[in-house]
Amino acid sequence: MGFSSEWDKCYQAKSQLSVWPWSDIVSLVNRYCKNLIAKGGGRVHEFGCGAGANIPFFLALGMDYSAVEGSPTIVRQLHERYPDLADKIRIGDFTRNPQFPCNYDIVIDRAALTHNTTKAIRCALQIAFDSLKPGGVFIGTDWFSKNHTDFNGGEQSEDEFTRNNHIKGQFIGVGNVHFSDEPHLRDLFSKYEIIFMEEKIFKRYEPKDNHQFASWNIVARKSSFKNTVTTSKRY
């Protein structure tokens, strides 16, 4: 499943309620979707919108926004905050059947897919690929890296990249957490044209707990041409 009950419990407890647009999403959309922004439109779909942090950003750009989110608790709150989007923010599993029509210009994921197993992520990326227009882009941010301290915590789940049951660190009580490395990401996005990929690594010096946060940002295009593969040199 693309959503765990642990996240609904987090939202019921009023935790994980990020409400400000994520800076990496803002930056990458402005960098790689300039033509859409210039036209003042475009269709964007978000996997796992959570508390709706990115919604004001896309509405301000004049984009047609929709999302699939697994938590009934947070979706009810979003419908109250954005009544005009009540039919465009739906409860569902974004790793299974798509909830909306296709032909999106952008599919967005900010650290939602990375809370799934490899199998579920592959399914979601295929749905995103099929849903994008030719030339459309998938933008994913904060996909946790194997260089993250908490990769060595928790228990291995269904595959070597997925951990759960963390008893310390930032992933307590959130279920599955997926940690990627570069070869794994290139494999996951093999149907796409990767046009940007970077790994962010932050070392903590205070408090002195040797914690390291590490995650990936990626922008991948559904090519307009068959059998066209280009890899980004930025890493």
N, C-alpha and C positions, 0 to 999 in steps of 0.2 A: 504494500500500500504506500501511496505517496504522502500519507499523513498519519502520525501516531497520536494516540489518545493523550500521551504525555503533554503535547503542545496545547491541547484544549484545556487541560488542567492548569497549565501555566497561565493561559489567558483568563481563566476563571479566577486565578489567584492574583490577577492584575500584574503579572510579571511579563517580561519580554515585550513590553508595549512601546516599541520604537515608533515615534510619530513624525520625525523630521526626515526629509528625503536624504537618502544615503549619498554621500558626496561622490563616490566612485560611479554610481549610476548616473548622476547628473553630469559628471565629467565625460564619461564614455558616450552617452547619448549626444551630448553637444559636439563631441569630436567625430563620431561616426554616422550621425544621422542629420548632418547639416542641411541636406536638401529637403528633408521632411520638415525640419524646423522653419526653413525659409518659406516653405509653402503654407505653413501654419496649419498643418494637419497630419494625417497618418493614423494608422490603426495599431495600437499597442496592446499586448496581452501579457499579464503577469502571472507567473506560477507562484503560488503561496504568498499572497500580498500581506499576510499578517495583519498588523494594526493599521495598515494603509499608509505607511510612511512615504511611499513614492507617488501616491495618488495626486496630491496637490501639484507636484512638479509637472506631471503629464497633462493635467487639466489646464495648467497655466500655459502650456505649449499649444493648447487647442487640439489635442489628440483625442481620438476616440478610444477610451480606456475600457478594458474588461479584465477580469481576473477570476481564477479558481483558487479557493482557499478551503482547507479541510476542517477548520474549526467552526462549528456552528455558533459558538459563543462570540467570536470576534466578527463573524459575518453579520450577525444581528446588530452589533454595535456599528459596523460600517454602514449598514442600511439606514440606521438612524442618523448618522453623520452626513451621509451622501444619498439622500432619498432618490435623486435623479439617476443614481447608478444601481438601484435596487435590483434591476433585471440584468445587470452586467457584472455583478460580483456574486458568484454562486458557490455554494458548498459542493465540494467534489474532490476527486483524486486525480491530480494532474499527471499521474503516471499511467493512467488508464485511458478510457475513451475521452476524446476532446469534448468540452462542454459548449463550445461556440463554433460558428462557421469559421472557415479558414481565411486565407488571404490577408494575413497580418504583415505589417511592415517591420514590426519589432516584436520579439518575445523576450521578456525580462525575467530574470531570476536572481534575487538577492538572497543567497544562503538558504534557499528552500530545498532545492534538489540535493544539496550536500547532506541533508538529513535523511538519506535513503540508501538502500543497497545498490550495488553496481547494476543488478538486473533492472531495478525500478528506474534508475537514472537513464539507462539505455532506452527504456520504453518512453520516458518523458521526452528525451531528446529526439526520438523518432516522431513523436506527436508534434513537437515544435517544428521539426523539419518539414513535415507534411502540411503544417498550418501556415508556414511562411510563404509569402510571395517569392517568386524568383528574384534574387537580389536582396531579399529581406535578411535581417540580422538577428542573431541570438546574442544577448548580452547577459553574461553571468558574472556575479561578483561574490567575493568572500566564500569561495569553495575551499574548504580547509585543506591544508597541505600536510603531507606526511612529515614535514619538518616542524609541525606544531607539536609542542610539548605533550599535549593530551592524546596524540596518536599512540603513545605508549601506555596510556591509561585505559581503563575499561576492559571489556572482553570482546574478543573477535566475534562478529555476528556471522552473516551468511557467506561472506567472502573476505579476502585478505585486506581489503581497503576499508571495511566497515567495522566500527566499534560501537558497543552500547554498554549500559550499566556502569557508567562512570560514577565513581564515589568521591572524586575531588576534581577541581578545575571548573571550567565554564560550562561543561556539558552535563552537569548533574540533573537528572530528571527529564531529559529531552529525548530519550530513546536513541535511535540509530544516528551515528555521525560518520560521514564518509570522508576519507582523507586521500587526496590524489597526489601523484607525482607527474612530471611532464610526459613520460611515455604513456601513462594511463589516460591522461587528458587527450592526447593526440589520438589514441585509440577510440575513446568515447566520441570524439568529434570527427571521425574519419569520413563521414558523409559531407561534412561542411568544409568550407574554405576558411581556415583560421587566419584572421587578419590582425589579431592582437592577442598577446598572452603575456602575463607578468605574474611573478610570485612576489608577494609582500611578506617581509619578515621583520618582526619587531621584537627586540630583546628587552626584557624588563630589568632595570637596574635597581629600582626601589619599588616595593620592598625586595630584598635580596633573596628571591626564591627561585632564581634561574629559569623563570618562565619565558617561553618564546611563543609568540603568536605568529602563525604563518598561514597565508591563504592565497588563492589564485583569482585573478580576474581574466576573463576571456571574452573576445568578440569573434563570432564566427558567422560567416555569410552562407546563405543558400545560393549557390552559384547559379547564374543565368545560363551557364553552358554546361553540358554534360562532360564528365570525365576531366574537369578542370580542378587541379589540386595545387594550392599555393600555401606554403607554411610561413608563419611569421618568424622573423629573425630576432624579434625582441623576446627576451626570456627573463 
